[in-house]
Amino acid sequence: MHNIFIIYMAPGNNEQMVHYEDTIKNKVAHERIFRYIDFNLEITLRNVFGQKPVAVWGSRDSRANRPKFDRMQPGDDILIIEGETIKLLGKIAAKTINPDLSKELWKNLRGHTTDSWSLIYFIANPLEINLPFMEIRELFGYHTAWNPRGFARISDDRLEEFYSKYDDLYSILQRIKQGRTYDQRLKAEDLQTSEPETVELRSEDIREILKNGELSAHVRMQWQLVHLGLKTGARVWIPRSDQPRIKKEFAFADFEETFSAGIDMPARYVENIDVVWKEEFRIDAAFEIEHSTAIYSGLLRFSDLKIIAPNISYPLFLVAPLTKKSRVFEQVKRPTFKKLGLDKEVRYLSYERVDEISRFFEHSSSGMNVEVLIGKSEAVQ
């Protein structure tokens, strides 16, 4: 169960807003940070942020703040609030108690060092979200007049109640920002349904699956999605069993040692998806490549994912040739998958579109992002 921390900034506090612009919105270059921290923390920050600048915030080392800071762990959520607005949503990447770094980062508007904000935390996946704070009150059952001050933490009892219903605050707030609804966790009784239709493989289907050409087409498409993911700046994962084939065919082996670093869900439900674009604390997109007639195994993996994380906000792509398009739509609309809402979440992306995008970005990565694939894919509904 992850903690959720709240940083409150009073409206009109010019000093805090300048600091927010300097070290959250504009972020901080590595060289300003690394001269003040030890080697282990430097390695941690490099692993999380790569070469990107880092969002940083801090609190005063007071008797009230220290116990909350001590409970802070990587992967915890943090919200920065200004008045009645949630300005920023992020994940805690690391923390340190460091008066010298505080003096480097935060000075008052007259140029002097502020009172030390030496309880320092580094924020991954910062997202300026600008939602009403009332959304938090409603999600956690607080009174409409409840207002935290300074550095606060959602109480244990409210966290337990929240996580008994929902999977992840970060995903829920993203869905609200996108104008989408969010779902409670599915309970066991909600999943009791009639047995899904058996997928009968005909003899011609089996021959098709066993064709070497089909196998190589799958590997080729997997590599293209890996390559495009790297162009977006994402970290890319494919199942361990597939990594030797990519290494052999394309001389690429720069995969993470473990999938689950920073991802708040059981890795076994995600690490066998054909291709995943991810950051340290966030998944950007997931792809299942289907070259067989059945078009079923990928949907089963997506359905497992939807059950354990019903509020995922990243796109799920089912990738298949144009000749399989009608079969893809037919399978996604099965009652079992519709009950989980996969018909609303999964997008169809053809081999031909992936080839087109790969040709366009062959010698450039400028402008390549997940939105490009969304624009070239089709909703199932």
BELSUL-V111208 format. One record per pair of residues at least 24 apart in sequence whose ideal C-beta (glycine too) atoms are under 10 Angstrom apart, sorted by sequence separation. I is the first residue (numbers start at 1). J is the second residue. D is the distance in whole Angstrom. If there is no record, write none. Layout:
I,J,D  I,J,D
This chain:
29,53,5  30,54,7  32,56,9  95,119,7  96,120,5  218,242,9  222,246,7  226,250,8  230,254,8  235,259,10  256,280,9  259,283,10  274,298,7  318,342,9  324,348,9  349,373,6  352,376,10  353,377,7  27,52,8  28,53,6  29,54,8  55,80,10  70,95,9  95,120,7  96,121,8  227,252,8  272,297,9  273,298,8  295,320,7  325,350,7  349,374,9  353,378,9  27,53,4  28,54,5  48,74,8  69,95,7  94,120,9  95,121,5  96,122,8  139,165,9  219,245,5  223,249,7  224,250,10  226,252,7  235,261,9  237,263,10  283,309,9  286,312,8  316,342,8  322,348,10  324,350,9  347,373,8  350,376,8  26,53,8  27,54,6  28,55,8  70,97,10  94,121,7  95,122,7  139,166,8  218,245,9  219,246,7  222,249,10  223,250,5  274,301,9  323,350,9  324,351,9  347,374,7  349,376,7  350,377,8  27,55,5  28,56,5  69,97,8  93,121,8  94,122,5  222,250,10  226,254,10  273,301,5  286,314,7  287,315,9  288,316,8  289,317,9  290,318,6  291,319,9  292,320,9  318,346,5  319,347,10  320,348,7  322,350,5  323,351,9  349,377,4  350,378,8  26,55,9  27,56,8  92,121,6  93,122,5  94,123,10  140,169,9  216,245,9  219,248,9  220,249,8  223,252,8  226,255,9  272,301,6  273,302,8  283,312,8  285,314,5  286,315,8  287,316,8  288,317,7  289,318,8  290,319,7  291,320,7  295,324,7  299,328,9  316,345,5  317,346,7  318,347,7  319,348,8  320,349,8  321,350,6  322,351,7  323,352,10  347,376,10  348,377,6  349,378,8  23,53,10  25,55,8  44,74,8  92,122,7  93,123,7  94,124,9  121,151,10  139,169,7  215,245,9  219,249,6  220,250,9  237,267,10  242,272,9  271,301,10  283,313,9  284,314,6  285,315,5  286,316,5  287,317,5  288,318,5  289,319,5  290,320,5  291,321,7  293,323,10  298,328,10  302,332,9  310,340,8  315,345,8  316,346,5  317,347,5  318,348,6  319,349,5  320,350,7  321,351,5  322,352,6  347,377,4  348,378,5  23,54,9  24,55,5  57,88,9  66,97,9  90,121,9  91,122,10  92,123,7  93,124,4  219,250,9  240,271,8  241,272,8  270,301,8  273,304,10  282,313,10  283,314,5  284,315,9  285,316,8  286,317,7  287,318,8  288,319,7  289,320,7  290,321,9  293,324,7  296,327,10  303,334,10  306,337,9  310,341,8  314,345,10  315,346,9  316,347,7  317,348,8  318,349,7  319,350,7  320,351,7  321,352,7  322,353,9  346,377,10  347,378,6  348,379,8  23,55,7  24,56,7  90,122,9  91,123,7  92,124,7  93,125,9  119,151,8  239,271,6  240,272,9  242,274,7  269,301,8  272,304,10  273,305,8  282,314,8  283,315,10  285,317,7  287,319,6  288,320,9  292,324,9  295,327,5  299,331,6  313,345,10  315,347,6  317,349,5  318,350,10  319,351,7  347,379,6  348,380,6  23,56,5  24,57,6  55,88,8  57,90,9  90,123,4  91,124,5  136,169,9  139,172,7  216,249,8  237,270,8  238,271,9  239,272,5  242,275,9  269,302,10  283,316,10  291,324,8  294,327,8  295,328,5  298,331,9  299,332,7  303,336,7  307,340,7  312,345,7  346,379,8  347,380,7  22,56,9  23,57,7  89,123,9  90,124,6  91,125,5  117,151,10  139,173,9  237,271,7  238,272,9  239,273,8  269,303,10  270,304,9  290,324,7  293,327,7  295,329,9  303,337,6  306,340,5  315,349,9  319,353,9  345,379,9  346,380,6  20,55,10  23,58,8  55,90,7  88,123,8  90,125,6  91,126,9  238,273,8  239,274,7  269,304,5  270,305,6  292,327,10  295,330,8  296,331,6  299,334,8  302,337,8  305,340,10  306,341,7  310,345,10  319,354,7  344,379,8  345,380,9  346,381,10  61,97,7  89,125,8  90,126,4  91,127,10  237,273,8  238,274,6  239,275,9  268,304,9  269,305,6  278,314,9  295,331,4  300,336,9  303,339,9  304,340,10  306,342,6  343,379,9  344,380,8  19,56,10  20,57,8  56,93,10  58,95,9  89,126,8  90,127,7  135,172,9  136,173,9  139,176,9  237,274,10  238,275,6  239,276,9  269,306,10  277,314,8  290,327,9  294,331,8  295,332,8  299,336,9  300,337,9  303,340,5  305,342,10  317,354,9  343,380,5  344,381,6  19,57,8  55,93,9  58,96,9  61,99,8  88,126,6  89,127,5  90,128,10  135,173,7  237,275,7  238,276,8  266,304,9  269,307,8  270,308,9  276,314,9  277,315,10  290,328,7  296,334,9  299,337,6  302,340,9  303,341,10  342,380,8  343,381,6  19,58,9  54,93,8  58,97,10  88,127,7  89,128,8  90,129,10  236,275,7  237,276,4  269,308,6  270,309,9  303,342,6  306,345,7  54,94,9  56,96,10  58,98,9  87,127,10  88,128,6  89,129,5  236,276,7  237,277,8  265,305,8  268,308,10  269,309,8  302,342,6  305,345,9  306,346,9  16,57,10  61,102,9  86,127,10  87,128,6  88,129,7  89,130,10  129,170,10  135,176,6  235,276,9  236,277,6  237,278,6  290,331,9  296,337,10  299,340,10  60,102,9  86,128,9  87,129,7  88,130,9  89,131,8  131,173,6  135,177,10  234,276,9  235,277,8  236,278,8  266,308,7  275,317,9  338,380,10  48,91,9  58,101,8  59,102,10  78,121,7  80,123,9  86,129,6  87,130,6  127,170,8  131,174,10  139,182,9  234,277,4  235,278,5  265,308,6  266,309,10  273,316,9  274,317,10  299,342,7  302,345,8  303,346,10  337,380,9  338,381,10  49,93,7  58,102,6  85,129,9  86,130,7  87,131,9  129,173,6  132,176,9  233,277,10  234,278,6  235,279,7  265,309,5  274,318,10  275,319,8  302,346,6  48,93,5  49,94,10  56,101,8  76,121,9  78,123,6  85,130,6  86,131,5  125,170,7  129,174,8  131,176,6  232,277,7  234,279,7  235,280,8  264,309,8  274,319,8  47,93,9  48,94,7  56,102,10  78,124,10  80,126,9  85,131,7  86,132,7  87,133,10  127,173,8  131,177,6  229,275,7  233,279,9  237,283,9  263,309,10  47,94,10  58,105,7  72,119,9  74,121,10  85,132,7  86,133,6  127,174,7  129,176,8  130,177,8  228,275,9  229,276,8  230,277,9  265,312,9  299,346,7  333,380,7  45,93,7  57,105,9  58,106,7  74,122,9  77,125,10  78,126,9  80,128,9  82,130,9  84,132,6  85,133,6  86,134,10  129,177,5  226,274,10  229,277,4  234,282,9  236,284,10  298,346,9  332,380,5  333,381,9  44,93,7  45,94,6  56,105,6  57,106,9  69,118,10  70,119,9  72,121,6  75,124,9  80,129,10  84,133,5  86,135,7  128,177,10  225,274,8  226,275,6  228,277,9  229,278,9  234,283,9  235,284,9  237,286,10  238,287,9  329,378,9  331,380,10  332,381,9  7,57,6  44,94,5  56,106,9  69,119,4  74,124,8  79,129,9  83,133,8  84,134,7  86,136,7  127,177,8  225,275,4  226,276,10  234,284,5  328,378,9  330,380,10  7,58,10  45,96,10  68,119,9  69,120,9  82,133,9  224,275,9  225,276,10  226,277,9  233,284,10  234,285,8  238,289,10  329,380,6  7,59,7  42,94,10  44,96,10  65,117,10  69,121,8  79,131,10  81,133,6  222,274,6  223,275,9  225,277,8  232,284,7  328,380,8  329,381,9  41,94,6  62,115,10  66,119,7  221,274,9  222,275,6  232,285,9  317,370,9  325,378,8  5,59,9  40,94,10  41,95,9  60,114,9  61,115,10  65,119,6  79,133,9  221,275,9  319,373,10  41,96,6  60,115,6  61,116,7  81,136,8  229,284,8  315,370,6  24,80,7  58,114,10  60,116,7  61,117,8  218,274,8  229,285,8  314,370,8  315,371,9  317,373,7  37,94,9  41,98,9  60,117,6  61,118,5  62,119,9  79,136,7  228,285,10  317,374,9  38,96,8  58,116,8  59,117,6  60,118,7  61,119,5  229,287,9  288,346,9  290,348,10  315,373,7  319,377,9  37,96,6  58,117,3  59,118,8  60,119,7  61,120,10  228,287,10  315,374,6  318,377,9  20,80,7  36,96,9  38,98,10  57,117,8  58,118,7  59,119,5  225,285,9  286,346,10  289,349,10  291,351,8  317,377,6  37,98,7  56,117,10  58,119,6  59,120,8  226,287,10  6,68,10  20,82,8  25,87,9  36,98,6  57,119,9  58,120,4  59,121,8  225,287,5  285,347,10  287,349,8  289,351,9  315,377,8  318,380,8  5,68,7  24,87,9  25,88,9  33,96,9  36,99,9  37,100,9  57,120,7  58,121,7  84,147,9  5,69,9  16,80,10  24,88,6  36,100,5  37,101,7  56,120,6  57,121,6  83,147,9  225,289,8  3,68,8  17,82,8  33,98,9  35,100,9  36,101,4  56,121,7  57,122,8  222,287,8  224,289,10  289,354,9  5,71,9  16,82,8  24,90,9  35,101,9  36,102,9  55,121,9  56,122,6  57,123,6  81,147,9  221,287,9  5,72,7  20,87,8  34,101,10  36,103,9  55,122,7  56,123,7  81,148,7  222,289,6  287,354,9  3,71,6  20,88,8  33,101,7  36,104,6  54,122,5  55,123,4  81,149,10  221,289,5  3,72,7  13,82,8  32,101,9  35,104,8  36,105,9  54,123,8  55,124,8  57,126,10  79,148,9  220,289,10  221,290,10  3,73,7  12,82,9  13,83,10  17,87,10  54,124,9  55,125,9  219,289,9  221,291,8  2,73,7  5,76,6  6,77,9  7,78,7  8,79,9  9,80,7  10,81,10  11,82,6  12,83,9  33,104,8  55,126,4  81,152,9  218,289,5  2,74,10  3,75,9  4,76,7  5,77,7  6,78,8  7,79,7  8,80,8  9,81,7  10,82,8  11,83,4  32,104,6  33,105,8  52,124,10  54,126,10  217,289,9  218,290,9  2,75,6  3,76,4  4,77,5  5,78,5  6,79,5  7,80,5  8,81,5  9,82,5  10,83,7  11,84,9  28,101,10  32,105,7  49,122,8  79,152,9  218,291,5  2,76,5  3,77,7  4,78,8  5,79,7  6,80,8  7,81,7  8,82,8  9,83,8  11,85,9  48,122,8  217,291,5  218,292,9  1,76,10  2,77,6  3,78,9  4,79,7  5,80,10  6,81,6  7,82,10  8,83,9  49,124,7  78,153,10  79,154,9  216,291,10  9,85,10  28,104,9  48,124,6  215,291,8  28,105,7  45,122,6  48,125,10  76,153,9  77,154,9  214,291,5  9,87,8  44,122,9  213,291,9  214,292,7  45,124,10  72,151,10  91,170,7  6,86,9  7,87,9  89,169,8  90,170,8  211,291,9  7,88,9  41,122,9  72,153,9  89,170,6  211,292,10  23,105,5  68,150,10  69,151,8  71,153,7  209,291,8  210,292,10  22,105,7  23,106,7  37,120,9  68,151,6  208,291,8  209,292,5  22,106,8  36,120,10  68,152,7  69,153,10  89,173,5  208,292,7  209,293,8  285,369,10  5,90,10  22,107,9  37,122,10  65,150,7  66,151,10  68,153,5  71,156,10  89,174,8  208,293,6  209,294,8  284,369,9  285,370,5  19,105,8  64,150,8  65,151,5  67,153,9  206,292,9  208,294,10  284,370,6  287,373,9  5,92,8  19,106,5  33,120,9  64,151,8  65,152,10  86,173,7  205,292,7  206,293,9  18,106,9  19,107,9  62,150,9  64,152,10  89,177,9  205,293,4  206,294,10  285,373,7  2,91,9  3,92,8  18,107,9  19,108,9  33,122,8  62,151,9  204,293,8  205,294,7  285,374,9  2,92,9  16,106,10  18,108,9  19,109,10  60,150,8  79,169,8  86,176,10  15,106,9  18,109,7  59,150,7  60,151,8  77,168,8  79,170,10  86,177,9  201,292,8  202,293,8  15,107,10  59,151,4  77,169,5  78,170,10  201,293,8  202,294,10  225,317,9  277,369,10  15,108,6  58,151,9  77,170,6  171,264,9  199,292,10  201,294,6  277,370,7  15,109,6  23,117,10  28,122,9  57,151,10  79,173,8  170,264,8  199,293,9  200,294,9  225,319,7  14,109,7  15,110,10  19,114,8  75,170,10  169,264,10  199,294,5  201,296,10  224,319,9  27,123,9  77,173,9  168,264,6  199,295,9  277,373,10  23,120,10  167,264,8  168,265,8  199,296,5  222,319,9  16,114,10  19,117,8  167,265,8  199,297,9  221,319,6  15,114,7  24,123,7  27,126,8  197,296,10  221,320,9  23,123,9  196,296,9  221,321,9  25,126,8  199,300,10  218,319,9  24,126,6  25,128,7  196,299,10  24,128,9  196,300,9  217,321,8  196,303,9  214,321,10  174,282,10  170,281,8  171,282,9  170,282,8  171,283,10  191,303,10  7,121,9  5,121,8  191,307,7  190,307,9  186,306,8  186,307,6  185,307,8  186,308,9  183,306,9  185,308,8  185,309,9  186,310,6  225,349,9  8,133,9  185,310,6  183,309,10  184,310,7  185,311,9  228,354,8  231,357,10  6,133,9  183,310,4  184,311,9  224,351,9  231,358,9  182,310,8  183,311,6  221,349,10  182,311,5  225,354,7  228,357,7  232,361,10  6,136,8  181,311,9  221,351,6  224,354,5  228,358,6  231,361,6  180,311,9  182,313,9  220,351,9  224,355,7  227,358,7  231,362,10  4,136,9  199,331,9  225,357,10  233,365,8  180,313,8  221,354,6  224,357,8  225,358,9  228,361,7  231,364,8  232,365,7  197,331,10  217,351,7  220,354,10  221,355,9  224,358,5  227,361,9  231,365,4  4,139,10  176,311,10  178,313,7  199,334,10  220,355,9  223,358,10  227,362,9  230,365,8  231,366,9  232,367,10  233,368,9  234,369,9  4,140,8  175,311,6  177,313,9  231,367,9  232,368,5  233,369,9  234,370,9  125,262,9  174,311,8  175,312,9  176,313,10  197,334,6  221,358,10  228,365,9  231,368,4  232,369,5  124,262,8  171,309,7  172,310,10  173,311,9  174,312,9  175,313,5  196,334,7  197,335,8  227,365,10  230,368,9  231,369,9  232,370,7  8,147,7  10,149,8  171,310,9  172,311,5  174,313,4  196,335,8  197,336,8  229,368,9  232,371,10  8,148,5  10,150,10  167,307,10  171,311,4  173,313,9  174,314,9  196,336,4  228,368,6  232,372,9  6,147,10  7,148,9  8,149,5  9,150,9  167,308,7  168,309,6  170,311,9  171,312,6  172,313,8  194,335,8  195,336,9  196,337,8  228,369,10  229,370,9  231,372,10  232,373,10  6,148,5  8,150,6  167,309,5  168,310,9  169,311,9  171,313,5  193,335,8  194,336,8  228,370,10  5,148,10  6,149,9  7,150,8  8,151,8  166,309,10  167,310,6  168,311,6  170,313,8  171,314,9  193,336,7  196,339,10  6,150,9  7,151,6  8,152,7  166,310,8  167,311,6  168,312,8  228,372,8  229,373,10  6,151,8  7,152,8  166,311,7  167,312,8  168,313,9  191,336,10  228,373,8  5,151,7  6,152,4  193,339,6  5,152,7  6,153,7  193,340,10  4,152,10  5,153,5  6,154,7  191,339,8  225,373,9  4,153,7  5,154,8  190,339,9  191,340,9  3,153,6  4,154,4  190,340,10  3,154,7  4,155,10  3,156,9  186,339,9  4,158,9  125,279,6  186,340,8  1,156,8  4,159,7  124,279,7  125,280,8  127,282,9  3,159,7  124,280,6  125,281,5  2,159,8  124,281,5  125,282,5  183,340,10  1,159,6  4,162,8  123,281,10  124,282,8  183,341,7  1,160,7  4,163,10  181,341,10  1,162,9  2,163,8  1,163,5  1,164,10  181,344,10  180,344,9  4,169,6  2,168,8  4,170,10  2,169,8  2,170,9  93,262,8  91,262,8  91,264,9  52,233,8  51,233,10  50,233,8  50,235,9  75,261,10  74,261,9  75,262,6  77,264,9  93,280,7  74,262,7  75,263,9  76,264,10  91,279,9  93,281,7  75,264,6  91,280,8  92,281,9  91,281,4  90,281,9  91,282,8  77,281,10  75,280,9  76,281,10  74,280,9  75,281,6  74,281,8  47,256,10  48,261,9  47,261,8  48,262,7  47,262,9  52,279,10  50,279,9  49,279,9  50,280,9  48,279,8  49,280,8  48,280,4  47,280,7  48,281,8  44,280,10  2,264,7
